[in-house]
């Protein structure tokens, strides 16, 4: 997949053909602002929690809210990190880079050696995996978290059977490694685990078929480092709060995964600071998302308004408006519209309004009741007892893939979704 730079992204999106719409001048200004915010977010590069990209992004977002009249409160916590030196698997003449699964259990410097034993999607293997390197072939999916039973179970079973390490082939829609969210407090598995791209897996399956040995190396510097959440508040001395939250961190650039939510969150903050006067405002931005919502858990404990003080909470999660793609003879062709694998969840009383407001927006036009569906940080918000909520989440084609770059977002789709969420907030303020 070809890379697109931040400069090229801005040049291609700043003047989208929206003048035909009513209110074209305001729409154009909004679209240009969203394009600039997307480009800025993408330009920070890797967003791993507590890393330079995540920290710089957080500083920028806090400054933007401060400029819009919000007071800023930061909350610091620690997140794992791993700075790789050698991360690869070798068998005979075959060699491939791997992604070390956090929280990383490193191998010795010279690696772990053992027979390469293929383990199928259901955890079955033709040979015992004791003292071997288990090569686990996942079923096809848009994967996101190692906590999914289809991922976790075969890895745990391999170690229980005596495997020395596990290499997991993350079969998905791009052929690339799909990074997996994980517990941020301790390693999930009993030994070293690495992720292997499907496009690199064939020679290792062949080696396993021949009964050959392999060497897995996962070496580098690891530990914990500070990361931060923040909340921007405008306290108007009202009795109740409106809360809007979004995560900013992730494994790679996260253009389609996080970028649309970030851009919409900023747009809503600027609009709400001027237009919503009957409620206090709290705009929360969390790090640590990739460690099973570690930052979001911390912000719920300490910086979020209490449920009884909150009129409404909107959470802007993954794939709010990532680009859709055609798959043609093994290649991907970008489409102008948004990936429909995005899910809108609202409190039951908001369903009629949500169906009307999001009509025509693929995926979002069919909202779910919060009593029947939730995921990610939204689940924690609902469990904490917030009485009225809405949230969006999903897994686009390049979710958790290194190529989730500027080509994975369309400013027009992000602007359309952001406008709909603004209308939803306006509806809530009229009826709450």
N, C-alpha and C positions, 0 to 999 in steps of 0.2 A: 504494500500500500504506500502510495506517495505521501510524503510529509507536506504539510502546509504550514508556513510560518505565520506568526501573529500578524506581521505586516501585510502579507498576502490575504489573510482572512479579513482584516479590516477593509482592505481595498475592495474586496469582492462583495462585502455585505453592507457597507455604509450607505449605499444608494440603491436599496432594493426598490422594485417597482410597486410601491404602495400608494402612489399619488392618486390612483383611481378611486380609493376608498373615501368615504365621507370623513371630514376632519383630517385631510391628508397632511396638513402642516404639523399638527400635534402628533399624528401617527409617525411621521418621518422623524420628528425629534426623538420620540420614544425609541424607535428602531435604531437610530444612530447611537443613542446612549447605550442601549443593550449591546450593540455591536462592539462599542468601545469597552464595555465591561467584560464581555466574553473574551475579547482579545487580551485584555489585561490579565484575566484569570489564567488563560491558557499560557501566557508568557511566563508565568512563574514556574513552569515545568513540573517536575515530580512533586506530589503533595503528601508524601508520607509524613505521618504525625510527628511533629517536633523537628522535622528537617527544615532546611533553609527555604524551600519553596512554600511549605505550609506556613512557616512563621512569617515570611514576607507577605504572603497573601492575607494572613490574619491582620497584620499591621495596616495594610492597605484598606481592608474592609472596615476596620475600626475607625480609621481616619475619615473614610467616606461618611460613616454614620455620625461621627462627631461634627463634621461639616454641615450635616443636615439638622443639627440641633439636639442630637442624642448625647446623654452622658454615658460614659463607658466604664464598665466594671469587668475586670479580667479574673479568670479563675485558672490556676495552674495545676496540672497533674502530670504524672509520668507515663510515658508510652515506651514500648520496646523499640529497639532499632537493631539493624544488622548491616554493617558495611562490608560488602563482599570482597574477598581477594581471589579465591578460586571456587567456582561453582559450576561443575561439569560432571558428565558421565562419559566413561570411555569403555569400549569393549572391542578388542582387536583394533581394526582400522577405523572404527566408528567413534566419533566424538560429537557431543552436543552440549551447549550451555543449558543449564537448568535454573529454575527459580527456587531458592530455598524457602520452604514453608515456615513462616513465623508461628509462634516464637521459636527461633531457629535453635535446633540442637546440632552443633557443628560436628563434623567428622574430625579425626586426626588430620594433621597437615597433609599426609600422604594418602588420605582417603580411607574408605572402607572397601574391602575386596570381598567378593563372593560370587557364587553362581547366580546368574540372572534367571529368575523364575517368573513367568508371566502369570498374572492373576486376573481373571475375567471380571466383568462388571458385577457379577453376583458373588464375587469372592472366591470362586473356584480356581484350582490350579491342578495341573496334571502331576506335578511333583511336589514334595514337601518344601516349604519355604524356610525351614530351620537353617540358620547360619547363611542364608542367601540374601540377595537384594531382590525384594519383591517389586516386579514391574506391573503396576496396577492399571488396567485399561478401563477407565470410566465409561459409562454410557454417554451418549451425545446429550448435551444440554447447554443452556446459558447459565453456567455455574457462577456462584457468588461467594459461598461460605463453606468452609471445611466442616461446619457443624451439621450440614445436610447429611442425613443418614446414608445416602448412596455413596458419599465420599468417606465419611468417618468410619463406617462399619468395616469395609474391607481393609483399611489401614490398620485399625485396631486389631482386627483378626489376624493380619499378617504378623504384627509384633507379638501377639499372644501365642502364635505358632512358632516363634523363635526367629523371625526375620531380623537381620542386622540393620537394615534400612529399607525405606520404601521410595520408589520413584513412581509418580502418579501422572498418567497421560490425561490431560484435561481436554477431552474431545468436545469441540464446540464449533460455532459457525464461522470462525476465522482461520482455523488451523494454527493459531498462536497459543502460547501459554495463557491460561486464565488464572490470574492471582486469586487467592481464596482468603476471605476474611477469617479471623481466628480469635480465640480467647487472648485478651491482652494482658492477662495476669500471670500466666504460666504456660509452658508448652502443652499442647493438646495430646501429644503422642509419646510413646516410650522410647523412640529413637529418631535419628535423622530422617526427614521427609523432604523430597524435592519434587517439583512439578516440571514436566517435560511437554514441550509443544507437540501436538499431533503430527505436524509436518516434519518433525525430526525423529519420530518414533520408529519408523519402519525398520531401520537397521538393527535396532535393539530388540524388537520383536523377533527378527530373524536370528539374532544371536541367542536369544532365549530358546528358540526352537532347536538350535544346534547344541544347546547345553553349555554355552560358553560362559566365561566369567566376565565380570565388569568391575570397574572402580568408580565409586562416587566420592566426589570431593565437595565439601561445604565448609570452607574456611573463611574467616574474616573476623572483624571486630564487632562485638555485640554488647548490649547492656540496656539501660533505660535512660531516657532523656526527658527534659521538661517539654511539655506541649501546653497550649492554652486555648480555652474557650473564652468568649466574651459575650456580654449582653449590652446592647444599647437601649437606654431607657429615656422616655419622655414622660415624666410624672406630672400630669395635669391636675392632680389632686381630685381625681375621679374615684368612684367606688370600685371600679373593675378595670381589668387589663385585657388588651388584645395582644396575643403573643404570635410571632412569626419566627420560625426557626429553620435553619438549614445546616448541614455539615459541609465542610470545605476540604477535608483531607481524603486521601485515597492512595492506592499503590503507585499510580503512574500520573500522567498529565490530567486525566479525568475530564477531558473536554466535554464529552457527551454525558458522562455520568453525573458530574457535579456542576459544570459550567452553566447550564440553563437555570438550575435552582439558585445558584449564586446571583446571576444577572437579574432574575425575577425578584429575589429577596431584596436586592439593592433598589430596584425600581419601586417596589412596594414601600420600602422604608422612606424613600424620598417623597413619594406621594402621600403616605400616611402622616408624615410629619407636618404637612401643609393642610391636609384635608380631613383628618379624623380628630375631632376635638372633644368628643364626649366620652372618650376612653383614654386611660393611660396606655402607653405603648412599650412593649418589650420585644426587641429583635435579637434573637440568640443565634450565635454562630459557633459551632462545635468543631473541634478537632477529634482525632482518635476514632473516627467512624470505622476504619478497617479492622479495628480490634474489637469487633462485636459491640460497637456503639459505646465504647469506653468513655469518651468525652460527654456524650449525651446523658449517660447515667450520672456523671458528676454534676452536670449543670442542673438536672432535675433535683438533685439533693440540695443545691446551694444558691443558685442564681435565678431560677425560674420563679415567677409569682406562684403563690399557692393556688390549688384548684378552686377553693371557695372564693378567691379574689379574681378569677379569670372568666371572662365572658366567652372567649373563643381562642382556640389555638390552631394555627395553620402551620403544617410542616411540609417543607419542600424538599423531597428526597431525590433519589436517583432516577435518571431517565425522565425528567420532567418534560423534555422536548428534544431528545436526541434524534439525529437523522435516521431515516429508514434507508434500506439498501435492497437492490435486486441482486440475487445470486445467479450469475450467468456462466454456465460451463466452468464452474470452479472459481470464477472471478467475481468481484463485487463491484457493482455500479451504483453510485450515489443517487438517491431520489430527493426531490425537493421537500417532501413531506416528512412528518415525524413518525418515528417507530411507534406502532400501535401497542407494543408490549409495555404500556405504562398504565398504572392503576390509580384511579381516584377513589378515595374512601372518605366518607363524610358521616357525621352523626345522622341518625334516621330522619330527624326533622328537617334536615337540609337537602334531602334527596330531590324533591321536586325542583328547588331552585338550582341545584347543581346540574340536573339534566337539561334545564333550559339554558343556563349560562355556558355550559361546555358543549352544547350541541354543535356537531360538525368537527370537533377536535378528536381525531382518531384515538381510541382507547379511553380518553377522559370522558367521552360522551356517554359512557355507560358506567356511572359511579356505583360503588358498593356501599352498603351500610357498614358502619364501624362495628356493628354487632356480629357481622358475618366474616369480615376480612380485615386484616391489618398486617403490617410487616415493618421490619427495621425499627428506627427510633419511634415511629408512630405507635407501635405496640406498647412501648414503655410509657408514652404519654397517656394513652388510654388506660393502662393499668394503674397509673398514678391517680386516676380519678378526675381528670379534667372533663367537665360536663359537655362541652360542645367543641368538636374537633373537625378538621379536614386534613388530608395529607395525600401526597402523591409519591409513588415509588415504582420501580420497574427495572428491567434488565435489557438494555439495548444490545445490538449485535456485537459491539466492541467493549461491552462492560468488562472492566477489570483486565483489559488487554493493553499492552504497551502502545498500540496504534490508536488508542482513543485520543485522537488529536483534533486539530481544528476542522478537519474534513467531516467530523462526526456531529457537527452542529450547523443548523441553519438559523440565522438571525430571525427570519420571518416566522418560523415555527415557535421560537422562544418568545418573540413579541406577542404572538397570538395567545400563547398559554399564559404569559404574564398578565396580559389584559384581562383574560377570563378570571384569573385569581384576584385581580383588583376588583372586578365586578362582584365576586363572591364576598370579599371583605366588605365592600360597600353595602351589599345586601344584609350581611350580618349586623352591621352597625345600625341599620334601620329597624331590625326586628328583634335584636337581643334584649 
